[in-house]
Amino acid sequence: MLSISKISLRELKLFNDDTGLSEKDFLPISKVRAMSLIANPRANSNENVLYQAHWNEKLIAYLTVLPDIAYANNQSIPFAWISGAWVHPSFRRQGIATKLIDAVVLDWKGMLMATNFSKITEAVFEKTKTFKTIKKIEGQRFFLRKTLLSYYNCCSHSNPFSYTAEKFINLLNYSNLTRKFLKIPKNIEIEYFTRPDDEILNKLTLATANTLTKRSTEEINWIIRYPWLINGLLPDRAAQKFFFASVIPAFAYYMVKVFKDDELIGVLLMQHSNTRFTVPYYWFESGTEDIMARVILLHASRAKASFINIYNQKIVNSMLNLRPYYFYSKKRTRKYLVADSMADSIGDSFELMDGDGDCAFI
């Protein structure tokens, strides 16, 4: 018999500390993701964040939500991003994911958003008749090398044919040579940080002031300190029981200040996750986007990332002008699905940053 259970933020700590979890066949959440949710400064301890479906006490599906706050119409509106939905292959196409989403919609009174989802998950949302796409952001994926991997958090091939094909394609990749000549002007200097100082926090807070979620210094610190991925060269026993990646060979944040003639012109929070490189949060002076594009491209290249995802249109346009230094590019569209009640509260004229939703963590 199918049953659905819910775990609140308060209960999640006890759940995460349960030593018996390691003996389960599947895990509904990784330890690092649970720690991040527990530390979320915008979450209420009574809010349900983890939903599980069991069939005769066997875990067959789960879904997590990420609590947040939206600022619209002179109001602060608690809501949650849907993230991390999974159904056991033997139980798919039986409406179980829809039941989980229905439970979340009921709990959160329809104050929900979703992005960064797969096509399969999008189809499930559409089946509920509760969600609609109210915003699309056009971006670009810039390839530094061709990868035939089906999932961006992978970095090794199980299929020797795809590995060989990828190697052959990249023999024709002229940007491997041309990137060696990519430079930043001599009057540009970069300063690195492992933790944000007050100036970085103030600039990123300023950059997000007109966005839907308005990040404060507390939230920016939380995002940096509690990612959902950690470095690990060998497979982690517990992580292998969780469908989504949690331990990967290469994960890092690069937090930099960019100076021109000793004047601060930009702050970039960049993230490298195996094959992928992103810039979740950023601030830069108008007219300096060409410099920011070069700084991003140089970091992604030296991190040996396969591609860069960018949704800031100014940086996208500047990156397109650096055509000799990357292999090729493709247009990307990021959709934002919003439940009906949430759509009524926020409308459709809002701004977002690349890192909103779960995009900053993975």
Number of C-alpha atoms within 10 A of each C-alpha: 7 12 12 16 13 21 17 17 23 15 17 21 16 10 17 17 11 10 9 9 15 13 10 11 12 19 19 24 23 22 20 18 18 23 16 19 25 20 16 20 14 15 20 16 14 11 18 23 28 24 21 20 23 16 13 10 10 14 20 21 24 25 22 27 25 23 23 21 17 19 18 17 10 6 11 12 17 17 21 26 20 25 20 19 21 20 21 13 9 8 13 13 11 10 13 22 23 17 14 22 21 16 16 24 21 10 14 19 14 20 23 25 24 22 20 18 17 9 9 8 16 16 10 17 21 14 12 17 10 16 24 17 16 14 16 13 16 14 20 22 20 25 20 26 25 17 20 14 17 9 10 16 21 16 18 10 14 8 9 10 10 14 15 11 13 17 16 12 13 16 10 11 17 15 19 18 12 14 19 11 11 15 11 15 10 8 9 16 16 14 10 11 13 11 13 19 11 9 12 23 20 14 18 24 21 16 18 19 15 15 17 19 21 20 22 16 18 13 18 17 16 16 20 18 15 19 21 22 23 17 14 13 9 9 12 12 10 19 20 16 18 17 17 18 16 24 23 20 16 21 21 17 19 16 22 21 20 21 16 16 10 10 10 16 20 23 25 22 23 20 25 22 25 22 23 25 29 25 24 22 22 24 20 19 11 9 10 16 21 17 22 25 21 20 19 21 24 18 16 22 20 9 19 17 22 21 27 23 21 24 23 19 14 16 21 21 15 17 24 16 12 15 14 16 25 24 21 17 17 10 13 16 12 16 18 18 26 27 22 18 16 22 19 11 15 17 13 12 9 13 14 17 21 19 18 19 23 20 15 21 19 19
